[in-house]
Amino acid sequence: MKSVVIYKSKTGFAKKYAEWLAEDLSADIFEVSTVNVSMLTEYDTVIYGGSLHAVGIIGVNFITNNADKLKDKKVIIFATGASPSTEQVAKEIITNNIPASLQRHIKFFYLRGGFVYDKLPLTDKVLMTLLKWKIQRKNKQKKALTRDEKGMLAAYDKPVDFTKKEYIADIVSYVNS
């Protein structure tokens, strides 16, 4: 079985997971901007990974827009984000990124990435600064912060990396099944 890993990453976490997957699966690897759908005819398994932007997986439309051309392949999408992996997080990401008509055909995985404010593009820095101010305002109003909000505030000053190679084990197992 021949596999390919395609990714789009803003701060490097999705790329790191994509590289680990390509290594473990002896798969080819490409950044999504260098791929066209006709290149995928030689592969049995197509894995796409992207980092989250709000609840959207960046670049995932490459897969969803070409799903009809990938219907005879094993298709996997993974997303990376700073939030801990929970069933609720995964459901929200699936609902917002994979049309219901494709959810049976596409297997989804969420892999915890991290947060590096300094690596973000300017527009994302502005949005994240607004979020930081919102959380700080909530804190000043003596409203209880969630664990994620506390973690986000700390991460602005000190980058966090939650990636672990062991997190790809379920994807590798699924590909090899």
C-alpha positions as a Markdown table, in Angstrom:
| # | Residue | x | y | z |
|---|---|---|---|---|
| 1 | Met | 0.0 | 0.0 | 0.0 |
| 2 | Lys | 1.4 | 3.3 | -1.0 |
| 3 | Ser | 0.7 | 6.4 | 1.2 |
| 4 | Val | 1.2 | 10.1 | 0.9 |
| 5 | Val | 1.1 | 12.7 | 3.7 |
| 6 | Ile | 0.1 | 16.2 | 2.7 |
| 7 | Tyr | 0.1 | 19.1 | 5.2 |
| 8 | Lys | -0.2 | 22.8 | 5.9 |
| 9 | Ser | 1.3 | 24.3 | 9.0 |
| 10 | Lys | 1.5 | 27.8 | 10.3 |
| 11 | Thr | 3.8 | 27.2 | 13.3 |
| 12 | Gly | 5.3 | 23.8 | 12.6 |
| 13 | Phe | 3.3 | 21.4 | 14.7 |
| 14 | Ala | 1.3 | 19.9 | 11.8 |
| 15 | Lys | 4.5 | 19.6 | 9.8 |
| 16 | Lys | 6.2 | 17.8 | 12.6 |
| 17 | Tyr | 3.4 | 15.2 | 12.8 |
| 18 | Ala | 3.3 | 14.9 | 9.0 |
| 19 | Glu | 7.1 | 14.2 | 9.0 |
| 20 | Trp | 6.7 | 11.5 | 11.7 |
| 21 | Leu | 3.8 | 9.9 | 9.8 |
| 22 | Ala | 5.8 | 9.9 | 6.5 |
| 23 | Glu | 8.8 | 8.3 | 8.3 |
| 24 | Asp | 6.7 | 5.6 | 10.1 |
| 25 | Leu | 4.7 | 4.8 | 7.0 |
| 26 | Ser | 7.5 | 5.1 | 4.5 |
| 27 | Ala | 5.2 | 7.6 | 2.8 |
| 28 | Asp | 5.8 | 10.5 | 0.4 |
| 29 | Ile | 5.3 | 13.9 | 2.0 |
| 30 | Phe | 4.3 | 17.2 | 0.4 |
| 31 | Glu | 3.2 | 20.7 | 1.6 |
| 32 | Val | -0.3 | 21.2 | 0.2 |
| 33 | Ser | 0.7 | 24.2 | -2.0 |
| 34 | Thr | 2.9 | 21.9 | -4.1 |
| 35 | Val | 0.3 | 19.2 | -4.7 |
| 36 | Asn | -2.4 | 18.8 | -7.4 |
| 37 | Val | -5.1 | 16.1 | -7.2 |
| 38 | Ser | -3.8 | 14.3 | -10.3 |
| 39 | Met | -0.6 | 13.5 | -8.4 |
| 40 | Leu | -2.6 | 11.4 | -6.0 |
| 41 | Thr | -3.6 | 8.7 | -8.5 |
| 42 | Glu | -0.7 | 6.5 | -7.5 |
| 43 | Tyr | -1.5 | 6.4 | -3.8 |
| 44 | Asp | -3.8 | 4.1 | -1.9 |
| 45 | Thr | -3.9 | 6.2 | 1.2 |
| 46 | Val | -4.0 | 10.0 | 1.4 |
| 47 | Ile | -3.4 | 11.7 | 4.7 |
| 48 | Tyr | -3.9 | 15.4 | 5.1 |
| 49 | Gly | -2.9 | 17.3 | 8.2 |
| 50 | Gly | -3.4 | 21.0 | 9.0 |
| 51 | Ser | -3.2 | 23.3 | 12.0 |
| 52 | Leu | -6.4 | 24.8 | 13.4 |
| 53 | His | -7.3 | 28.4 | 12.9 |
| 54 | Ala | -10.2 | 29.0 | 15.2 |
| 55 | Val | -12.1 | 25.7 | 14.5 |
| 56 | Gly | -11.0 | 25.5 | 10.8 |
| 57 | Ile | -8.3 | 23.2 | 9.6 |
| 58 | Ile | -6.2 | 25.3 | 7.2 |
| 59 | Gly | -6.0 | 23.9 | 3.7 |
| 60 | Val | -8.5 | 21.1 | 4.3 |
| 61 | Asn | -10.5 | 22.2 | 1.3 |
| 62 | Phe | -7.9 | 20.5 | -0.8 |
| 63 | Ile | -9.4 | 17.2 | 0.4 |
| 64 | Thr | -13.0 | 18.2 | 0.7 |
| 65 | Asn | -13.1 | 19.8 | -2.7 |
| 66 | Asn | -11.5 | 16.8 | -4.3 |
| 67 | Ala | -13.3 | 14.1 | -2.4 |
| 68 | Asp | -15.0 | 12.7 | -5.5 |
| 69 | Lys | -11.5 | 12.0 | -7.0 |
| 70 | Leu | -10.4 | 10.3 | -3.7 |
| 71 | Lys | -13.4 | 8.0 | -3.1 |
| 72 | Asp | -11.5 | 4.8 | -4.0 |
| 73 | Lys | -8.7 | 5.7 | -1.5 |
| 74 | Lys | -8.3 | 5.5 | 2.3 |
| 75 | Val | -8.5 | 9.2 | 3.3 |
| 76 | Ile | -7.4 | 10.5 | 6.7 |
| 77 | Ile | -7.5 | 14.1 | 8.0 |
| 78 | Phe | -5.7 | 15.2 | 11.1 |
| 79 | Ala | -5.7 | 18.5 | 12.8 |
| 80 | Thr | -3.4 | 20.0 | 15.3 |
| 81 | Gly | -4.2 | 22.5 | 18.0 |
| 82 | Ala | -3.2 | 23.7 | 21.4 |
| 83 | Ser | -6.3 | 22.4 | 23.2 |
| 84 | Pro | -6.2 | 19.0 | 24.9 |
| 85 | Ser | -7.7 | 16.2 | 22.9 |
| 86 | Thr | -11.3 | 15.5 | 23.9 |
| 87 | Glu | -14.3 | 14.0 | 22.2 |
| 88 | Gln | -16.1 | 17.4 | 22.2 |
| 89 | Val | -13.1 | 19.1 | 20.5 |
| 90 | Ala | -12.9 | 16.4 | 17.8 |
| 91 | Lys | -16.7 | 16.6 | 17.2 |
| 92 | Glu | -16.6 | 20.4 | 16.8 |
| 93 | Ile | -13.7 | 20.2 | 14.4 |
| 94 | Ile | -15.3 | 17.4 | 12.3 |
| 95 | Thr | -18.6 | 19.3 | 12.1 |
| 96 | Asn | -16.9 | 22.5 | 11.0 |
| 97 | Asn | -14.5 | 21.0 | 8.5 |
| 98 | Ile | -15.9 | 17.8 | 7.0 |
| 99 | Pro | -19.3 | 17.9 | 5.3 |
| 100 | Ala | -21.7 | 15.3 | 6.7 |
| 101 | Ser | -21.8 | 13.6 | 3.3 |
| 102 | Leu | -18.0 | 12.8 | 3.5 |
| 103 | Gln | -17.7 | 11.9 | 7.2 |
| 104 | Arg | -18.2 | 8.2 | 6.5 |
| 105 | His | -15.4 | 8.2 | 3.9 |
| 106 | Ile | -12.9 | 10.3 | 5.8 |
| 107 | Lys | -11.3 | 9.2 | 9.1 |
| 108 | Phe | -10.4 | 12.1 | 11.4 |
| 109 | Phe | -7.8 | 12.4 | 14.2 |
| 110 | Tyr | -7.0 | 15.3 | 16.5 |
| 111 | Leu | -3.3 | 15.6 | 17.6 |
| 112 | Arg | -2.4 | 18.1 | 20.3 |
| 113 | Gly | 0.2 | 20.6 | 18.9 |
| 114 | Gly | 1.1 | 23.7 | 20.7 |
| 115 | Phe | 1.2 | 27.5 | 20.6 |
| 116 | Val | 4.0 | 29.8 | 19.5 |
| 117 | Tyr | 2.8 | 33.4 | 19.4 |
| 118 | Asp | 6.0 | 34.7 | 17.7 |
| 119 | Lys | 5.6 | 32.3 | 14.7 |
| 120 | Leu | 2.1 | 33.5 | 13.9 |
| 121 | Pro | 1.5 | 35.7 | 10.8 |
| 122 | Leu | 0.5 | 39.3 | 11.7 |
| 123 | Thr | -3.2 | 38.9 | 11.2 |
| 124 | Asp | -3.2 | 35.9 | 13.5 |
| 125 | Lys | -1.2 | 37.8 | 16.1 |
| 126 | Val | -3.8 | 40.5 | 16.1 |
| 127 | Leu | -6.6 | 38.0 | 16.6 |
| 128 | Met | -4.7 | 36.2 | 19.3 |
| 129 | Thr | -4.0 | 39.5 | 21.1 |
| 130 | Leu | -7.7 | 40.3 | 21.1 |
| 131 | Leu | -8.3 | 36.9 | 22.6 |
| 132 | Lys | -5.6 | 37.5 | 25.2 |
| 133 | Trp | -7.2 | 40.8 | 26.2 |
| 134 | Lys | -10.6 | 39.1 | 26.5 |
| 135 | Ile | -9.2 | 36.5 | 28.8 |
| 136 | Gln | -7.3 | 39.1 | 30.9 |
| 137 | Arg | -10.5 | 41.2 | 31.2 |
| 138 | Lys | -12.4 | 38.1 | 32.4 |
| 139 | Asn | -9.6 | 37.5 | 34.9 |
| 140 | Lys | -9.7 | 41.2 | 36.2 |
| 141 | Gln | -13.5 | 40.8 | 36.6 |
| 142 | Lys | -12.7 | 38.0 | 39.1 |
| 143 | Lys | -14.5 | 35.5 | 36.8 |
| 144 | Ala | -13.0 | 32.0 | 37.0 |
| 145 | Leu | -10.8 | 31.1 | 34.1 |
| 146 | Thr | -10.9 | 27.6 | 32.5 |
| 147 | Arg | -7.7 | 25.5 | 32.5 |
| 148 | Asp | -7.4 | 26.2 | 28.7 |
| 149 | Glu | -7.7 | 30.0 | 29.3 |
| 150 | Lys | -5.0 | 29.9 | 32.0 |
| 151 | Gly | -2.8 | 27.9 | 29.7 |
| 152 | Met | -3.3 | 30.3 | 26.8 |
| 153 | Leu | -2.3 | 33.3 | 28.9 |
| 154 | Ala | 0.9 | 31.5 | 30.0 |
| 155 | Ala | 1.7 | 30.5 | 26.4 |
| 156 | Tyr | 1.8 | 34.1 | 25.1 |
| 157 | Asp | 5.1 | 34.6 | 27.0 |
| 158 | Lys | 6.4 | 31.0 | 26.9 |
| 159 | Pro | 5.7 | 28.9 | 23.8 |
| 160 | Val | 4.3 | 25.4 | 24.5 |
| 161 | Asp | 4.8 | 22.3 | 22.5 |
| 162 | Phe | 2.6 | 19.3 | 23.4 |
| 163 | Thr | 3.6 | 17.2 | 20.4 |
| 164 | Lys | 4.5 | 13.6 | 21.0 |
| 165 | Lys | 5.4 | 11.0 | 18.4 |
| 166 | Glu | 3.3 | 8.4 | 20.2 |
| 167 | Tyr | 0.2 | 10.5 | 19.3 |
| 168 | Ile | 0.5 | 9.2 | 15.7 |
| 169 | Ala | 0.2 | 5.6 | 16.7 |
| 170 | Asp | -3.6 | 5.4 | 16.1 |
| 171 | Ile | -3.2 | 6.9 | 12.6 |
| 172 | Val | -0.3 | 4.5 | 11.7 |
| 173 | Ser | -2.4 | 1.6 | 13.0 |
| 174 | Tyr | -5.5 | 2.7 | 11.0 |
| 175 | Val | -3.4 | 3.0 | 7.8 |
| 176 | Asn | -1.9 | -0.4 | 8.3 |
| 177 | Ser | -5.3 | -2.1 | 9.1 |
